[in-house]
Amino acid sequence: MSDAPSDALAAIQRQIQWNRLIAVVEEQAQIMIRTAFSTTVREAGDLSAGIFDLRGRMLAQAVTGTPGHVNSMMESVGHFLAKFPAEGMKAGDHYITNDPWLGTGHLHDLTVVTPAFRHGRIVGLFANTAHVIDVGGLGMGPEGRSVFEEGLYIPIVKCFDQGRANETFFDILRAGTRTPAELEGDVYSLCACNDAGARRLVEMMDEFAMDSLDELAESIFEASARATLAEIAKLPRGEFAAQISSDGYEAPVTLKARMTVAEDHIAVDYAGTSGLSGRGINVPAAYTRAYACFGIKCVVAPEVPNNWASLLPFRMEIPEGCILNAPRPFPVAVRHVVGQLLPDLMMGCLHQAVPDRVTAEGSSCLWNPPLRGGAQVSGGEAELPDFEVITFNSGGTGARPGQDGLDGTAFPSGVRTMPVEATENVAPVVFWKKELRPGSGGPGRTRGGLGQVMEIGAKGDAEFAVNAIFDRVANAPRGRDGGGDGAPGWVGLTDGTVLRTKGYQVIPRGKRLRLLLPGGGGMGDPAGRDPALVRRDIADGLV
Amino acid sequence: MSGLRLAADIGGTFTDLALERADAHGGFERWTAKVLTTPAAPEKGVLEGIRVVLSKAGVGPSDVALFIHGTTLATNAVIERKGARTALLTTEGFRDVLALGNESRYDQYDLNITLPQPLVPRRWRLPVPERLDNEGRVLLPLDEGAVRQAVSFMKAEGIESLAIGFLHAFVNPAHERRAAEIVREEWPEISVSLSSEVSPEMREWERFSTTAANAYVQPLMMGYLHRLKAGLAEAGFSCPLYLMLSGGGLTTLETAARFPIRLVESGPAGGAIFSAFVARQKGWDRVLSFDMGGTTAKVCLIDDFAPQTARSFEVARIGRFKKGSGLPLRIPVIEMVEIGAGGGSIASVDALGRIQVGPESAGADPGPACYGRGGSKPAVTDANLLLGRYDPASFAGGAMPLHPGAAASAMNAALGTLGLEPPMAALGVVEVVDENMANAARVHAIESGKGYDGRAVIAFGGGGPVHGYRVAEKIGVNRLLVPSGAGVGSAIGFLRAPVGYEVVRSLYQRFRSFDVAAVNALLAEMSAEARRVVAEGAFGAALVERRIAYMRYVGQGHEIAVELPVKAMEAADVAAVRAAYDREYAGFYDRPVPGSDVEILSFAVTVATEVETPPPVAEVDAAPGPSPIRHQAVRDTARGEVSDWPVYDRAGFAPGATVPGPCIVAEAETSTLVGPGWSCRMDGLGYLELTR
């Protein structure tokens, strides 16, 4: 028992301060959602927010946000500090980049870093990342042959200098996008939410009379590392291998992992994984680490908050030249279609260690059809005004050991969908169908979540285009432990015409796009399924 | 007429009654009662409570001029899934809108979450061919034969209530109305709820969910309300009956029976109105209402004497109060955040050696360990006891002696691994729960687009006065008020509520192409609708109308409410509204966005009877402070030090008397803690005002 109440009080206060930091970054994320312009941020929640110490180590991240951003944004702050050392930063400065290799993996993600000052001294850094709607170039899609075709490339620069907007930067930004007002507004929003975080941090430091975050950081890191290591220690030691296939662009892609569970860390080696693609499905290493760590963490230590130390025990060996470690300037715009398979791959390994803690494979990759129309598709014949719109949609998740998979729900991504009524209000499109896809869940003791059926036309059935980014059409989500596979996806027209799963394609006048989203894999022997659940699914027309 | 007004609030455990009339000095004479809620037939509890409170006051039914009622019955029906067998007629191709929701998980890292099941199972979600576009034009006519077929199917399935929700029906309700007409031809007795009437706003999931919930509770609520009406008549009451709405206004029984979903949060709404009234008495224009009970704490922002309102709400959260784990309702509500932090919330240690408090609660039975009724897990009340904040012998006015030994053992058993003595562990528990509440208040203020800096806190409920000063410190607030009568605050709040009604409609507008005529026509129509509803119960009282536009920069996702003039607008008014938006926006987020147009998504019109202005509070002269009734050794949670805190009896306080902190002001239902650095004065209303 502690005999020094002051030590005990200090320990309790550090916990309070930790909770406060998490509340501060949550406030930061909420302000971003309220003020952002891009539907991807404000409706879908494709963002992250966090606080860092002066060495670029993440202390806390907002609960709101999506995994692909969070863990990669964590690496990003170090790159900002390498170019702009903390000693030279001034109050009111904001730094920005969308460099896929210094940020979160594609040009559509903006990362903003802002120093926090107290009594004229820099005490910490706030960072956030948001997926914006447009950065020029070919637009969101896999067609680029290098990153230079994929859009405006922003190196790490100052967008605000001591509170003054860098007008040269904003001029270039506005000129390089199809949606200048929205993109500029989004940058303002990212800066405003970091400012709010900084204000709250300083209030907290005043309240607790803290001169620096150092002691608090050490205690957060110590507790997080200890808790993560304790969870790792509970796993059986050993080497576990798995692989998973993606439809790819030119050719199928195979991802391979060999996972070593040691006493104090988990190492993953990706040797044997397919090489680079000529199109934008390549994955920068930071994004690979982000989704792989997320997949491991969901199984091994879901309760431990995300920070620098809690992710440290997960080590990644990603061979150069494989699709999971794309070098600049390979195209990377839709790195998510491959990257979002990584949690399934990690669970494939962990299934051998802790079979009752993982799920079957799911639809995993979001089915987000970027739709475009007007003169940019139909030239002088266009019947519609120019539009560019994307909606986020999800197939089924993999069956869980004790419960069915979730129907039409995003995993591993943390995003939300947009209402059809809202989408139809911003673009001249009509969704004729968007509902569950009966029979698509893999059978099992617990079944996979169901995919969806979607049918989309333009208003007046005019010509429009889709920049397809779909996967799991040739490679269905697999079941585990005797459970069946989920139904594979399908991309085509309502008249039965089959379309390619990736790339820009025009839907002719009078035709409609039809998407069948994959179902999740099942788990366990279907004969062991609770008969009451079978009856329910039949009564509801789900199987 | 004697001017007696009666209010009843049915809660989960107790039904609270308040009866009052204005006294000669500008205050109120009041009687209250608490009886057990009778879930099987709630009107019985209400009638029994009424009997008790009338006999306390020595009056009869004919002396009561007005009866106001609020209830959690609709909420409970949704939470416990005890509503009607409900079907949904919907646009073909969109059968699963209720099941898909927003396709997200409310917890990113938990692989085993359960999502809330829709109130209408898939077998009763019945698609019919029809389709409107976003401007309300018909893309596909309504298939009337399919509607008739659906009716036969529903009859065969024993459906008891029907919701109709078609895409874009909020723009053009023609298909929904025609479908309802056909249903009523075939089946006159079925109750029908239309999405274009229940919640005429964009976003199909929220609108259908609200409509389905309305249909789900309608048969139950209609039955209850009519039984209550009959019971009251039988008991000899002839006064008008009003129902409390979630949005803070009162309405007639007929409107309540039509839109019962609008009654969902009426109890908590009463608490917020109580706070708003107290704020008005004090003349405080920026207040944070803090109501901490046994299992949850509720925080509500009150600006200019009106509780913050919102247009959406989540009911029946299944994931430990987590946002996104409930069913969305899009109705006018008093906006508050509710978290699992109350006197019964249980403390534990997580895998990281961090103290966690709640949301699990010891409830009333067995209750916290110190009640000595078999509870073995440490609750917040145990922690308060171990800090010396309660006197074991005089808790609850001496009615329930507390057991510090049991509290210490429970604390040791649950938190012993931290290596802290029970009093320090207790300090940790209280600091964590106070921090949780402060953080919830902060994030709530941000999500509502409001600040919390510089507010005053009004604390009530059993725990509010105990934890209020420390929560205030944590959010940087220097003023705290503990009013009297807080035990039945919601019922008293009902008596302060205006008769009112809010109509919300979507009509898309941009300022660069503002259609003044269309907006004026819509607002006039909404105003007439709201006035019609209110007129039934206003009895000629003066009406106040407010018009609001929900606005944002073109392309943004979240709107800010901007007040519109109550008249037919002209060009100059439109420009003024546009300017007001920029001011409001910059006020919240520092930076206006240059060059962006502004759009309006929807409009709201509220018509209500004028809120009575409380009589001016007489200034009171300084009075001598009371003498302590005892001293308690209390550990201060900010510094960890123990010192002797004097304890005063609230009843022994004279208006104008001031005592310095640290000290405790005790009363039967709760204790007000006055922390170090604070002082406590009783004002002319008998309220305790803490400042630092």
Interface residues (C-beta under 8 A of the other chain):
Chain A: M1 S2 P5 S6 A8 L9 A11 I12 Q13 Q15 I16 W18 N19 R20 A23 E26 E27 Q30 I31 I33 R34 T35 A36 F37 S38 T39 V41 R42 E43 G45 V63 G65 T66 P67 T179 A181 E182 E184 G185 Y188 C191 A192 D195 A196 R200 E203 E207 A223 S224 R226 A227 A230 E231 K297 C298 V299 P302 E303 V304 P305 R357 V358 T359 F392 N393 S394 R400 G402 Q403 L406 D407 G408 T409 A410 F411 G414 V415 R416 T417 P419 V420 E421 A422 E424 N425 V430 F431 W432 K433 K434 E435 L436 Q452 E455 K459 A539 D540 G541 L542
Chain B: G93 F94 R95 D96 V97 A99 L100 N102 E103 S104 R105 Q108 Y109 D110 L111 N112 I113 T114 L115 P121 R122 R123 R131 D133 N134 L139 L167 H168 M202 R203 E204 W205 E206 D350 A351 L352 G353 R354 I355 L418 G419 L420 E421 M424 L427 G428 E431 V432 E435 N436 N439 R442 V443 I446 E447 G449 K474 G476 Y508 Y553 V554 G555 Q556 G557 H558 Y589 D590 R591 V593 P594 G595 S596 R639 G640 E641
